[in-house]
Amino acid sequence: MDRTALADFLRRRRGELQPSDVGLSAGARRRAPGLRREEAAALTGMSVDYYTRLEQGRGPQPSEQMLAALARALRLSDDERDYLFRVAGHAAPDRSGGLPHVAPALLRVLDRLSDTPAMVLSNLGETLVANPLAVALFGDVSGRTGWARSDVWRWFTEPGARELYPEGDRERQSRALVANLRAAYGVDGPQSRAGELARALSTESPEFASLWERHEVARRFEDHKVLVHPELGPIELDCQVLFTEDQSQALLVLTAPPRTEAAEKIALLGVVGTQSFAPGR
């Protein structure tokens, strides 16, 4: 671990970011450009003391999970993320395996969406990052590990995952999830994570196996959907999707027309947050 290089790199990247770059208000007048240490620490989910020690070159070796959080908080590119891992004494993550690094371009858009649910998904339906309204609507899956991070896996293996959709929409959602996975499989091949997920689900779920054999292929997100919240009931929402150039990640944004019942329910989500909502999506 090169503590000096790590400290210099963190200070430099923090100094290059403005609060607006990460969805924060500039607030009172700042004595120095860039994010404050406490802001960078909060975005990463670590204590200010721990982050400060890293920037001063006297901290312990960060874990791979902590480095991934730092890369996301500091809006690093793939190459910068790999460099961060190496100077911290870890091998650079395999870009073809494991949870992907969130595309900085999608993060910049997500940072500006504070009044409507939005999240970044991998091509396997894994929630990579979500804003507070999306967490309040879909539940918090940040603590999930392995395939349980994937919408597709939970949909076909956990009965409770379907409660978010009206019963009449569930068959369509099943086909859409399988078609999305088939599209990822076509791009990445049978030995990819998409292939591993498809094989695992074919063993776990006869329903999935039957749908998989249809060979339906599509990057399919419904333009309009109804989601059933456990506290607020049905919410009619419009769905917009922004893909990265290689379509490996998607920013999903859910909106409601102004002055509608659905808009009122989304505003209410922002007030009550996730206090009484069940986890899981």
Backbone as CSV, one residue per row, in Angstrom:
resi,resn,N_x,N_y,N_z,CA_x,CA_y,CA_z,C_x,C_y,C_z
1,MET,0.850,-1.204,0.000,0.000,0.000,0.000,0.877,1.243,0.000
2,ASP,0.650,2.134,-0.949,1.401,3.385,-1.051,0.556,4.487,-0.394
3,ARG,0.773,4.700,0.908,-0.058,5.645,1.647,0.070,7.072,1.126
4,THR,1.288,7.451,0.721,1.496,8.811,0.232,0.729,9.047,-1.060
5,ALA,0.831,8.097,-1.996,0.110,8.240,-3.268,-1.398,8.231,-3.047
6,LEU,-1.860,7.365,-2.154,-3.290,7.306,-1.867,-3.778,8.629,-1.286
7,ALA,-3.022,9.166,-0.316,-3.413,10.426,0.313,-3.439,11.567,-0.696
8,ASP,-2.407,11.659,-1.523,-2.341,12.726,-2.531,-3.495,12.616,-3.522
9,PHE,-3.792,11.386,-3.934,-4.846,11.172,-4.919,-6.213,11.567,-4.354
10,LEU,-6.479,11.173,-3.116,-7.759,11.513,-2.505,-7.912,13.026,-2.342
11,ARG,-6.849,13.684,-1.889,-6.928,15.139,-1.722,-7.166,15.836,-3.058
12,ARG,-6.465,15.373,-4.081,-6.596,15.991,-5.398,-8.007,15.812,-5.946
13,ARG,-8.532,14.604,-5.892,-9.858,14.358,-6.448,-10.938,15.087,-5.641
14,ARG,-10.804,15.122,-4.321,-11.778,15.844,-3.504,-11.750,17.332,-3.840
15,GLY,-10.557,17.877,-4.038,-10.431,19.299,-4.339,-10.982,19.688,-5.695
16,GLU,-11.080,18.717,-6.607,-11.578,19.005,-7.951,-13.099,18.951,-8.047
17,LEU,-13.745,18.408,-7.019,-15.202,18.283,-7.035,-15.860,19.477,-6.353
18,GLN,-16.933,19.959,-6.941,-17.754,20.987,-6.323,-18.984,20.326,-5.697
19,PRO,-19.576,20.936,-4.677,-20.777,20.335,-4.068,-21.858,19.998,-5.088
20,SER,-22.060,20.881,-6.059,-23.099,20.622,-7.060,-22.796,19.392,-7.908
21,ASP,-21.522,19.004,-7.999,-21.147,17.822,-8.774,-21.680,16.543,-8.148
22,VAL,-21.953,16.576,-6.851,-22.395,15.372,-6.147,-23.765,15.564,-5.519
23,GLY,-24.504,16.571,-5.997,-25.865,16.780,-5.529,-25.992,17.471,-4.194
24,LEU,-24.944,18.210,-3.769,-24.983,18.907,-2.489,-25.126,20.412,-2.710
25,SER,-25.686,21.084,-1.732,-25.772,22.542,-1.771,-24.431,23.136,-1.343
26,ALA,-24.047,24.235,-1.980,-22.779,24.877,-1.628,-22.815,25.446,-0.225
27,GLY,-23.993,25.885,0.232,-24.125,26.387,1.597,-23.356,27.680,1.812
28,ALA,-22.828,27.823,3.023,-22.097,29.041,3.381,-20.808,29.160,2.574
29,ARG,-20.241,30.357,2.605,-19.017,30.624,1.848,-17.904,29.679,2.279
30,ARG,-17.174,29.176,1.306,-16.122,28.192,1.560,-14.752,28.843,1.481
31,ARG,-13.895,28.426,2.390,-12.544,28.985,2.402,-11.646,28.354,1.353
32,ALA,-11.983,27.132,0.922,-11.160,26.447,-0.074,-12.073,25.791,-1.102
33,PRO,-11.587,25.639,-2.345,-12.410,24.985,-3.374,-12.566,23.496,-3.081
34,GLY,-13.543,22.906,-3.721,-13.720,21.472,-3.590,-14.637,21.086,-2.448
35,LEU,-14.825,19.782,-2.304,-15.635,19.265,-1.208,-14.889,19.363,0.108
36,ARG,-15.632,19.496,1.194,-15.032,19.397,2.517,-14.796,17.918,2.835
37,ARG,-13.879,17.677,3.766,-13.607,16.288,4.144,-14.843,15.608,4.699
38,GLU,-15.616,16.328,5.497,-16.801,15.710,6.086,-17.837,15.363,5.030
39,GLU,-17.865,16.127,3.935,-18.792,15.813,2.847,-18.352,14.562,2.108
40,ALA,-17.051,14.472,1.823,-16.538,13.270,1.162,-16.748,12.037,2.029
41,ALA,-16.518,12.186,3.326,-16.712,11.064,4.245,-18.172,10.622,4.266
42,ALA,-19.089,11.585,4.313,-20.515,11.259,4.355,-20.956,10.550,3.086
43,LEU,-20.468,10.997,1.939,-20.817,10.355,0.673,-20.306,8.919,0.608
44,THR,-19.209,8.668,1.293,-18.604,7.342,1.279,-19.203,6.430,2.341
45,GLY,-19.781,7.024,3.376,-20.322,6.226,4.459,-19.300,5.862,5.510
46,MET,-18.217,6.632,5.606,-17.190,6.390,6.624,-17.145,7.568,7.588
47,SER,-16.466,7.393,8.697,-16.341,8.485,9.657,-15.381,9.541,9.121
48,VAL,-15.559,10.765,9.596,-14.664,11.850,9.180,-13.242,11.556,9.643
49,ASP,-13.096,11.004,10.835,-11.764,10.679,11.349,-11.061,9.674,10.459
50,TYR,-11.781,8.638,10.041,-11.177,7.607,9.184,-10.754,8.218,7.853
51,TYR,-11.642,9.013,7.244,-11.303,9.623,5.966,-10.120,10.577,6.114
52,THR,-10.103,11.359,7.178,-9.008,12.305,7.406,-7.677,11.581,7.508
53,ARG,-7.656,10.457,8.216,-6.415,9.704,8.346,-5.940,9.156,7.000
54,LEU,-6.867,8.778,6.126,-6.468,8.335,4.794,-5.807,9.471,4.029
55,GLU,-6.383,10.671,4.108,-5.820,11.815,3.392,-4.497,12.278,3.999
56,GLN,-4.266,11.941,5.235,-3.009,12.324,5.891,-1.959,11.227,5.794
57,GLY,-2.277,10.141,5.098,-1.305,9.073,4.892,-1.014,8.250,6.135
58,ARG,-1.940,8.192,7.076,-1.697,7.441,8.300,-2.862,6.500,8.646
59,GLY,-3.709,6.233,7.672,-4.839,5.354,7.930,-4.510,3.902,7.647
60,PRO,-5.367,2.988,8.105,-5.193,1.572,7.802,-5.516,1.305,6.333
61,GLN,-5.188,0.129,5.876,-5.503,-0.222,4.489,-7.022,-0.339,4.308
62,PRO,-7.595,0.431,3.393,-9.048,0.334,3.180,-9.408,-1.009,2.555
63,SER,-10.599,-1.498,2.886,-11.093,-2.718,2.273,-11.525,-2.439,0.832
64,GLU,-11.727,-3.489,0.070,-12.192,-3.318,-1.299,-13.574,-2.665,-1.324
65,GLN,-14.429,-3.007,-0.347,-15.749,-2.393,-0.286,-15.645,-0.895,-0.022
66,MET,-14.711,-0.501,0.850,-14.528,0.914,1.140,-13.969,1.656,-0.068
67,LEU,-13.070,1.016,-0.786,-12.505,1.645,-1.979,-13.575,1.827,-3.058
68,ALA,-14.454,0.845,-3.202,-15.544,0.982,-4.169,-16.445,2.155,-3.800
69,ALA,-16.690,2.334,-2.497,-17.494,3.464,-2.041,-16.783,4.785,-2.302
70,LEU,-15.476,4.826,-2.081,-14.697,6.032,-2.367,-14.746,6.374,-3.853
71,ALA,-14.607,5.353,-4.691,-14.631,5.578,-6.140,-15.960,6.169,-6.570
72,ARG,-17.039,5.682,-5.984,-18.358,6.203,-6.328,-18.528,7.622,-5.792
73,ALA,-18.124,7.859,-4.550,-18.309,9.178,-3.936,-17.517,10.256,-4.656
74,LEU,-16.311,9.911,-5.105,-15.446,10.889,-5.757,-15.622,10.915,-7.268
75,ARG,-16.614,10.170,-7.756,-16.980,10.180,-9.176,-15.785,9.811,-10.062
76,LEU,-15.095,8.731,-9.712,-13.917,8.313,-10.454,-14.304,7.589,-11.738
77,SER,-13.473,7.746,-12.754,-13.620,6.957,-13.972,-13.130,5.536,-13.693
78,ASP,-13.314,4.634,-14.651,-12.845,3.260,-14.476,-11.336,3.220,-14.249
79,ASP,-10.588,3.991,-15.032,-9.126,3.994,-14.894,-8.712,4.571,-13.542
80,GLU,-9.383,5.633,-13.103,-9.077,6.211,-11.791,-9.433,5.247,-10.673
81,ARG,-10.533,4.538,-10.831,-10.917,3.538,-9.836,-9.861,2.443,-9.727
82,ASP,-9.352,1.977,-10.882,-8.316,0.937,-10.870,-7.058,1.445,-10.177
83,TYR,-6.681,2.690,-10.446,-5.507,3.276,-9.810,-5.687,3.348,-8.297
84,LEU,-6.881,3.764,-7.867,-7.178,3.848,-6.433,-6.961,2.497,-5.761
85,PHE,-7.466,1.446,-6.362,-7.306,0.107,-5.786,-5.826,-0.278,-5.701
86,ARG,-5.074,0.021,-6.743,-3.671,-0.417,-6.770,-2.824,0.311,-5.732
87,VAL,-2.989,1.639,-5.608,-2.174,2.355,-4.626,-2.592,1.993,-3.205
88,ALA,-3.815,1.469,-3.051,-4.268,1.029,-1.730,-3.862,-0.415,-1.442
89,GLY,-3.117,-1.022,-2.368,-2.592,-2.355,-2.114,-3.491,-3.495,-2.531
90,HIS,-4.476,-3.214,-3.373,-5.381,-4.257,-3.869,-5.232,-4.386,-5.378
91,ALA,-5.566,-5.551,-5.906,-5.630,-5.705,-7.351,-6.817,-4.916,-7.887
92,ALA,-6.662,-4.378,-9.081,-7.773,-3.663,-9.701,-8.924,-4.633,-9.941
93,PRO,-10.158,-4.207,-9.708,-11.301,-5.111,-9.889,-11.403,-5.609,-11.328
94,ASP,-11.874,-6.829,-11.461,-12.141,-7.398,-12.774,-13.360,-6.699,-13.354
95,ARG,-13.164,-6.020,-14.452,-14.267,-5.255,-15.023,-15.357,-6.135,-15.620
96,SER,-15.067,-7.408,-15.826,-16.069,-8.305,-16.390,-16.803,-9.107,-15.332
97,GLY,-16.421,-8.956,-14.068,-17.055,-9.730,-13.015,-17.334,-8.871,-11.805
98,GLY,-18.226,-9.321,-10.940,-18.575,-8.563,-9.753,-19.449,-7.373,-10.096
99,LEU,-19.844,-6.627,-9.070,-20.673,-5.456,-9.312,-19.885,-4.394,-10.070
100,PRO,-20.435,-3.854,-11.147,-19.706,-2.865,-11.933,-19.583,-1.528,-11.213
101,HIS,-18.569,-0.782,-11.601,-18.392,0.581,-11.112,-19.452,1.463,-11.755
102,VAL,-20.121,2.279,-10.952,-21.204,3.104,-11.482,-20.651,4.147,-12.444
103,ALA,-21.267,4.258,-13.601,-20.818,5.218,-14.603,-20.933,6.639,-14.058
104,PRO,-19.827,7.412,-14.021,-19.898,8.779,-13.488,-20.931,9.654,-14.189
105,ALA,-21.126,9.456,-15.493,-22.092,10.280,-16.226,-23.507,10.063,-15.692
106,LEU,-23.854,8.815,-15.385,-25.180,8.550,-14.824,-25.294,9.093,-13.410
107,LEU,-24.202,9.016,-12.642,-24.219,9.562,-11.287,-24.469,11.064,-11.302
108,ARG,-23.875,11.759,-12.274,-24.064,13.214,-12.344,-25.519,13.566,-12.583
109,VAL,-26.198,12.771,-13.395,-27.625,13.011,-13.610,-28.408,12.662,-12.355
110,LEU,-28.102,11.512,-11.751,-28.802,11.082,-10.543,-28.677,12.115,-9.428
111,ASP,-27.506,12.741,-9.306,-27.288,13.735,-8.260,-28.281,14.894,-8.338
112,ARG,-28.799,15.145,-9.523,-29.693,16.290,-9.708,-31.174,15.910,-9.602
113,LEU,-31.441,14.656,-9.301,-32.822,14.185,-9.210,-33.170,13.951,-7.752
114,SER,-33.645,14.990,-7.107,-33.960,14.882,-5.686,-35.456,14.820,-5.403
115,ASP,-36.286,15.104,-6.422,-37.725,15.188,-6.178,-38.512,14.068,-6.841
116,THR,-37.815,13.049,-7.334,-38.494,11.930,-7.975,-37.636,10.676,-7.811
117,PRO,-38.226,9.484,-7.719,-37.422,8.269,-7.547,-36.531,8.006,-8.756
118,ALA,-35.276,7.667,-8.490,-34.326,7.374,-9.556,-33.254,6.451,-9.019
119,MET,-32.731,5.579,-9.887,-31.689,4.641,-9.482,-30.892,4.215,-10.702
120,VAL,-29.677,3.725,-10.450,-28.838,3.172,-11.505,-28.819,1.665,-11.344
121,LEU,-29.129,0.959,-12.435,-29.185,-0.500,-12.444,-28.122,-1.064,-13.369
122,SER,-27.575,-2.229,-13.008,-26.709,-2.961,-13.921,-27.568,-3.694,-14.945
123,ASN,-26.920,-4.288,-15.951,-27.703,-5.018,-16.947,-28.241,-6.341,-16.410
124,LEU,-27.908,-6.673,-15.151,-28.478,-7.842,-14.496,-29.541,-7.440,-13.471
125,GLY,-29.952,-6.183,-13.505,-31.001,-5.726,-12.602,-30.526,-5.473,-11.188
126,GLU,-29.235,-5.275,-10.994,-28.700,-4.974,-9.663,-28.766,-3.477,-9.418
127,THR,-29.308,-3.077,-8.277,-29.338,-1.665,-7.923,-27.943,-1.248,-7.476
128,LEU,-27.300,-0.399,-8.266,-25.952,0.061,-7.955,-25.974,1.274,-7.038
129,VAL,-26.931,2.139,-7.234,-27.106,3.303,-6.359,-28.528,3.813,-6.567
130,ALA,-29.141,4.308,-5.494,-30.515,4.804,-5.569,-30.640,6.046,-4.717
131,ASN,-31.487,6.983,-5.152,-31.709,8.165,-4.324,-32.721,7.830,-3.219
132,PRO,-32.885,8.707,-2.225,-33.759,8.383,-1.088,-35.197,8.060,-1.472
133,LEU,-35.750,8.739,-2.485,-37.123,8.457,-2.882,-37.250,7.066,-3.504
134,ALA,-36.239,6.639,-4.248,-36.272,5.282,-4.807,-36.194,4.234,-3.704
135,VAL,-35.377,4.500,-2.684,-35.294,3.579,-1.551,-36.633,3.512,-0.824
136,ALA,-37.279,4.685,-0.654,-38.571,4.709,0.014,-39.634,3.964,-0.776
137,LEU,-39.520,3.975,-2.102,-40.515,3.327,-2.946,-40.255,1.832,-3.098
138,PHE,-39.005,1.472,-3.363,-38.675,0.080,-3.675,-38.131,-0.708,-2.489
139,GLY,-37.694,-0.016,-1.452,-37.031,-0.692,-0.345,-35.520,-0.615,-0.481
140,ASP,-34.820,-0.875,0.607,-33.371,-0.772,0.645,-32.754,-2.149,0.417
141,VAL,-32.042,-2.296,-0.699,-31.390,-3.573,-1.002,-29.869,-3.462,-0.890
142,SER,-29.393,-2.359,-0.319,-27.939,-2.142,-0.265,-27.226,-3.190,0.573
143,GLY,-27.927,-3.813,1.511,-27.296,-4.828,2.338,-27.320,-6.218,1.736
144,ARG,-27.975,-6.378,0.586,-28.029,-7.686,-0.058,-26.681,-8.036,-0.670
145,THR,-26.409,-9.331,-0.761,-25.163,-9.799,-1.366,-25.463,-10.869,-2.407
146,GLY,-24.477,-11.130,-3.262,-24.631,-12.172,-4.266,-25.773,-11.889,-5.224
147,TRP,-26.410,-12.964,-5.700,-27.501,-12.801,-6.654,-28.701,-12.097,-6.058
148,ALA,-28.813,-12.063,-4.732,-29.950,-11.404,-4.093,-29.969,-9.903,-4.362
149,ARG,-28.887,-9.358,-4.905,-28.881,-7.946,-5.300,-29.648,-7.718,-6.601
150,SER,-29.921,-8.789,-7.326,-30.537,-8.679,-8.647,-32.054,-8.742,-8.564
151,ASP,-32.721,-7.800,-9.224,-34.178,-7.823,-9.330,-34.664,-9.139,-9.930
152,VAL,-33.936,-9.620,-10.919,-34.369,-10.830,-11.616,-34.361,-12.015,-10.655
153,TRP,-33.294,-12.153,-9.886,-33.202,-13.256,-8.934,-34.320,-13.178,-7.891
154,ARG,-34.502,-12.006,-7.320,-35.513,-11.872,-6.276,-36.917,-12.114,-6.826
155,TRP,-37.169,-11.668,-8.057,-38.489,-11.816,-8.645,-38.883,-13.295,-8.770
156,PHE,-37.936,-14.148,-9.134,-38.240,-15.552,-9.373,-37.953,-16.457,-8.180
157,THR,-37.368,-15.916,-7.120,-37.051,-16.766,-5.966,-37.674,-16.291,-4.657
158,GLU,-38.123,-15.035,-4.603,-38.696,-14.492,-3.376,-40.127,-14.031,-3.656
159,PRO,-41.134,-14.745,-3.159,-42.534,-14.375,-3.450,-42.870,-12.927,-3.116
160,GLY,-42.304,-12.393,-2.040,-42.619,-11.033,-1.642,-42.176,-9.983,-2.635
161,ALA,-41.236,-10.321,-3.518,-40.737,-9.341,-4.478,-41.810,-8.885,-5.452
162,ARG,-42.848,-9.691,-5.651,-43.873,-9.370,-6.649,-44.984,-8.481,-6.100
163,GLU,-44.981,-8.286,-4.799,-46.066,-7.515,-4.197,-46.057,-6.057,-4.628
164,LEU,-44.934,-5.589,-5.159,-44.849,-4.203,-5.602,-45.671,-3.952,-6.862
165,TYR,-45.997,-5.019,-7.599,-46.728,-4.884,-8.857,-48.150,-5.423,-8.716
166,PRO,-49.133,-4.797,-9.365,-50.489,-5.359,-9.372,-50.465,-6.759,-9.975
167,GLU,-51.345,-7.596,-9.516,-51.332,-8.985,-9.968,-51.440,-9.101,-11.484
168,GLY,-52.248,-8.241,-12.101,-52.425,-8.306,-13.546,-51.194,-7.916,-14.344
169,ASP,-50.207,-7.256,-13.710,-48.999,-6.817,-14.416,-47.820,-7.768,-14.208
170,ARG,-47.992,-8.770,-13.379,-46.830,-9.583,-12.993,-46.317,-10.471,-14.120
171,GLU,-47.211,-11.009,-14.932,-46.757,-11.838,-16.056,-45.921,-11.008,-17.031
172,ARG,-46.387,-9.795,-17.316,-45.636,-8.909,-18.209,-44.273,-8.556,-17.617
173,GLN,-44.228,-8.316,-16.317,-42.961,-7.998,-15.671,-42.008,-9.188,-15.710
174,SER,-42.528,-10.389,-15.539,-41.690,-11.590,-15.620,-41.029,-11.675,-16.990
175,ARG,-41.817,-11.476,-18.034,-41.275,-11.568,-19.392,-40.256,-10.457,-19.657
176,ALA,-40.528,-9.260,-19.129,-39.601,-8.141,-19.340,-38.261,-8.408,-18.665
177,LEU,-38.284,-8.921,-17.439,-37.034,-9.200,-16.731,-36.208,-10.270,-17.451
178,VAL,-36.875,-11.310,-17.942,-36.156,-12.374,-18.646,-35.613,-11.859,-19.976
179,ALA,-36.394,-11.039,-20.675,-35.934,-10.490,-21.948,-34.721,-9.586,-21.746
180,ASN,-34.707,-8.805,-20.668,-33.539,-7.971,-20.368,-32.315,-8.826,-20.090
181,LEU,-32.488,-9.897,-19.319,-31.359,-10.777,-19.021,-30.877,-11.470,-20.282
182,ARG,-31.791,-11.877,-21.148,-31.400,-12.518,-22.408,-30.582,-11.549,-23.266
183,ALA,-30.924,-10.260,-23.241,-30.157,-9.263,-23.988,-28.733,-9.158,-23.442
184,ALA,-28.593,-9.129,-22.109,-27.260,-9.085,-21.501,-26.480,-10.346,-21.826
185,TYR,-27.146,-11.474,-21.809,-26.522,-12.756,-22.150,-26.003,-12.728,-23.586
186,GLY,-26.782,-12.145,-24.498,-26.369,-12.084,-25.892,-25.137,-11.238,-26.102
187,VAL,-24.997,-10.184,-25.305,-23.833,-9.305,-25.421,-22.602,-9.921,-24.762
188,ASP,-22.770,-10.458,-23.559,-21.622,-10.888,-22.750,-21.257,-12.349,-22.922
189,GLY,-22.171,-13.186,-23.406,-21.853,-14.582,-23.664,-22.200,-15.519,-22.517
190,PRO,-22.180,-16.828,-22.793,-22.610,-17.822,-21.798,-21.705,-17.931,-20.582
191,GLN,-20.451,-17.520,-20.679,-19.533,-17.627,-19.545,-19.501,-16.352,-18.700
192,SER,-20.374,-15.424,-18.996,-20.430,-14.160,-18.265,-21.280,-14.311,-17.017
193,ARG,-21.372,-13.234,-16.231,-22.252,-13.227,-15.066,-23.708,-13.393,-15.488
194,ALA,-24.063,-12.864,-16.664,-25.421,-13.056,-17.166,-25.700,-14.540,-17.378
195,GLY,-24.715,-15.251,-17.927,-24.874,-16.684,-18.120,-24.970,-17.435,-16.808
196,GLU,-24.160,-17.036,-15.841,-24.197,-17.677,-14.522,-25.558,-17.467,-13.864
197,LEU,-26.087,-16.254,-13.959,-27.381,-15.956,-13.357,-28.487,-16.760,-14.039
198,ALA,-28.439,-16.841,-15.364,-29.463,-17.596,-16.090,-29.433,-19.072,-15.708
199,ARG,-28.244,-19.640,-15.576,-28.145,-21.054,-15.199,-28.648,-21.277,-13.771
200,ALA,-28.297,-20.365,-12.870,-28.743,-20.504,-11.484,-30.265,-20.401,-11.393
201,LEU,-30.857,-19.456,-12.116,-32.303,-19.279,-12.068,-33.040,-20.435,-12.745
202,SER,-32.447,-20.997,-13.799,-33.078,-22.140,-14.463,-33.195,-23.329,-13.526
203,THR,-32.250,-23.427,-12.586,-32.297,-24.497,-11.591,-33.305,-24.188,-10.497
204,GLU,-33.370,-22.916,-10.104,-34.208,-22.513,-8.971,-35.682,-22.330,-9.330
205,SER,-35.972,-21.916,-10.570,-37.334,-21.508,-10.912,-37.803,-22.136,-12.227
206,PRO,-38.767,-23.067,-12.175,-39.339,-23.597,-13.414,-39.974,-22.511,-14.282
207,GLU,-40.573,-21.497,-13.638,-41.165,-20.406,-14.408,-40.103,-19.684,-15.221
208,PHE,-38.970,-19.375,-14.576,-37.895,-18.714,-15.310,-37.405,-19.598,-16.447
209,ALA,-37.189,-20.889,-16.168,-36.678,-21.795,-17.189,-37.582,-21.818,-18.413
210,SER,-38.897,-21.804,-18.188,-39.845,-21.814,-19.298,-39.760,-20.523,-20.107
211,LEU,-39.683,-19.383,-19.418,-39.577,-18.106,-20.117,-38.242,-17.961,-20.839
212,TRP,-37.185,-18.471,-20.235,-35.856,-18.380,-20.846,-35.833,-19.110,-22.192
213,GLU,-36.557,-20.203,-22.287,-36.574,-20.986,-23.522,-37.318,-20.289,-24.652
214,ARG,-38.045,-19.235,-24.346,-38.737,-18.487,-25.402,-37.779,-17.637,-26.231
215,HIS,-36.606,-17.354,-25.693,-35.594,-16.545,-26.389,-36.119,-15.158,-26.753
216,GLU,-36.919,-14.572,-25.878,-37.339,-13.189,-26.079,-36.200,-12.275,-25.646
217,VAL,-35.838,-11.328,-26.496,-34.682,-10.459,-26.259,-35.116,-9.005,-26.370
218,ALA,-34.887,-8.223,-25.320,-35.250,-6.805,-25.378,-34.684,-6.077,-24.167
219,ARG,-34.236,-4.827,-24.385,-33.977,-3.916,-23.278,-35.308,-3.271,-22.959
220,ARG,-36.111,-3.945,-22.164,-37.517,-3.580,-22.044,-37.807,-2.946,-20.680
221,PHE,-38.228,-1.698,-20.727,-38.749,-1.014,-19.551,-40.079,-0.390,-19.954
222,GLU,-41.124,-0.651,-19.186,-42.429,-0.107,-19.526,-42.427,1.418,-19.426
223,ASP,-43.105,2.075,-20.386,-43.197,3.538,-20.359,-44.105,4.029,-19.237
224,HIS,-45.035,3.183,-18.837,-45.990,3.560,-17.789,-46.216,2.332,-16.915
225,LYS,-46.183,2.515,-15.617,-46.395,1.380,-14.730,-47.099,1.818,-13.458
226,VAL,-47.714,0.841,-12.822,-48.351,1.051,-11.526,-47.574,0.253,-10.496
227,LEU,-47.134,0.926,-9.432,-46.436,0.271,-8.338,-47.308,0.373,-7.092
228,VAL,-47.361,-0.719,-6.347,-48.213,-0.778,-5.167,-47.345,-0.642,-3.927
229,HIS,-47.415,0.537,-3.312,-46.632,0.769,-2.104,-47.393,0.241,-0.892
230,PRO,-46.703,-0.385,0.064,-47.414,-0.990,1.203,-48.144,0.011,2.080
231,GLU,-47.704,1.270,2.082,-48.343,2.279,2.920,-49.266,3.208,2.129
232,LEU,-48.877,3.523,0.896,-49.578,4.538,0.124,-50.498,3.970,-0.945
233,GLY,-50.419,2.675,-1.199,-51.267,2.056,-2.205,-50.720,2.230,-3.611
234,PRO,-51.570,2.034,-4.639,-51.118,2.117,-6.029,-50.636,3.521,-6.402
235,ILE,-49.517,3.571,-7.133,-48.970,4.841,-7.618,-48.706,4.686,-9.115
236,GLU,-49.371,5.491,-9.938,-49.178,5.441,-11.389,-48.019,6.357,-11.775
237,LEU,-47.039,5.781,-12.442,-45.809,6.512,-12.744,-45.391,6.317,-14.194
238,ASP,-44.763,7.346,-14.734,-44.118,7.236,-16.045,-42.659,6.857,-15.832
239,CYS,-42.134,6.077,-16.744,-40.788,5.517,-16.598,-39.915,5.969,-17.764
240,GLN,-38.785,6.586,-17.444,-37.792,6.958,-18.456,-36.468,6.283,-18.117
241,VAL,-35.734,5.887,-19.152,-34.485,5.158,-18.954,-33.392,5.803,-19.790
242,LEU,-32.232,6.012,-19.170,-31.049,6.519,-19.850,-29.953,5.472,-19.729
243,PHE,-29.473,4.957,-20.866,-28.450,3.921,-20.869,-27.056,4.519,-21.069
244,THR,-26.049,3.816,-20.532,-24.685,4.123,-20.924,-24.501,3.695,-22.379
245,GLU,-23.389,4.136,-22.983,-23.183,3.855,-24.402,-23.163,2.354,-24.695
246,ASP,-22.570,1.575,-23.789,-22.515,0.129,-24.012,-23.732,-0.605,-23.454
247,GLN,-24.692,0.138,-22.919,-25.940,-0.389,-22.371,-25.723,-1.351,-21.206
248,SER,-24.592,-1.241,-20.532,-24.332,-2.112,-19.381,-24.973,-1.574,-18.109
249,GLN,-25.345,-0.294,-18.104,-25.999,0.322,-16.959,-27.127,1.226,-17.442
250,ALA,-28.125,1.378,-16.589,-29.272,2.209,-16.954,-29.682,3.066,-15.773
251,LEU,-29.963,4.325,-16.049,-30.552,5.221,-15.058,-32.058,5.175,-15.247
252,LEU,-32.764,4.694,-14.238,-34.218,4.571,-14.283,-34.831,5.716,-13.484
253,VAL,-35.687,6.490,-14.124,-36.326,7.647,-13.493,-37.835,7.473,-13.564
254,LEU,-38.496,7.597,-12.415,-39.945,7.440,-12.331,-40.562,8.785,-11.973
255,THR,-41.501,9.242,-12.795,-42.105,10.555,-12.580,-43.627,10.452,-12.600
256,ALA,-44.258,11.451,-12.011,-45.716,11.555,-12.017,-46.102,12.925,-12.553
257,PRO,-47.184,13.028,-13.320,-47.625,14.337,-13.818,-47.925,15.278,-12.652
258,PRO,-47.650,16.563,-12.816,-47.917,17.524,-11.735,-49.387,17.541,-11.338
259,ARG,-49.619,17.813,-10.051,-50.959,18.011,-9.503,-51.844,16.775,-9.635
260,THR,-51.234,15.601,-9.661,-52.000,14.356,-9.678,-51.879,13.675,-8.318
261,GLU,-52.725,12.679,-8.121,-52.651,11.904,-6.881,-51.293,11.225,-6.753
262,ALA,-50.762,10.736,-7.877,-49.461,10.072,-7.846,-48.361,11.048,-7.428
263,ALA,-48.428,12.297,-7.918,-47.434,13.296,-7.535,-47.507,13.584,-6.042
264,GLU,-48.713,13.611,-5.511,-48.879,13.833,-4.068,-48.266,12.678,-3.273
265,LYS,-48.425,11.463,-3.773,-47.863,10.312,-3.071,-46.336,10.314,-3.121
266,ILE,-45.772,10.737,-4.243,-44.310,10.835,-4.331,-43.800,11.890,-3.360
267,ALA,-44.509,13.011,-3.264,-44.110,14.044,-2.305,-44.198,13.508,-0.880
268,LEU,-45.206,12.701,-0.621,-45.357,12.124,0.710,-44.215,11.168,1.025
269,LEU,-43.752,10.437,0.027,-42.587,9.571,0.228,-41.393,10.377,0.727
270,GLY,-41.237,11.587,0.177,-40.125,12.425,0.596,-40.248,12.910,2.021
271,VAL,-41.474,12.956,2.541,-41.687,13.413,3.910,-41.465,12.285,4.902
272,VAL,-42.071,11.125,4.624,-42.011,10.033,5.589,-40.797,9.136,5.389
273,GLY,-40.157,9.205,4.208,-38.944,8.435,3.970,-39.176,6.946,4.092
274,THR,-38.223,6.253,4.687,-38.263,4.788,4.778,-38.553,4.301,6.176
275,GLN,-39.069,5.164,7.033,-39.192,4.819,8.453,-39.998,3.565,8.691
276,SER,-41.135,3.418,8.012,-41.994,2.285,8.316,-42.135,1.303,7.165
277,PHE,-41.220,1.421,6.175,-41.406,0.613,4.986,-40.569,-0.657,5.069
278,ALA,-41.125,-1.736,4.574,-40.429,-3.015,4.636,-39.242,-3.008,3.697
279,PRO,-38.130,-3.690,4.061,-36.980,-3.786,3.175,-37.270,-4.731,2.028
280,GLY,-36.425,-4.674,1.031,-36.602,-5.552,-0.131,-37.357,-4.817,-1.210
281,ARG,-37.269,-5.338,-2.421,-37.831,-4.596,-3.538,-38.892,-5.413,-4.217
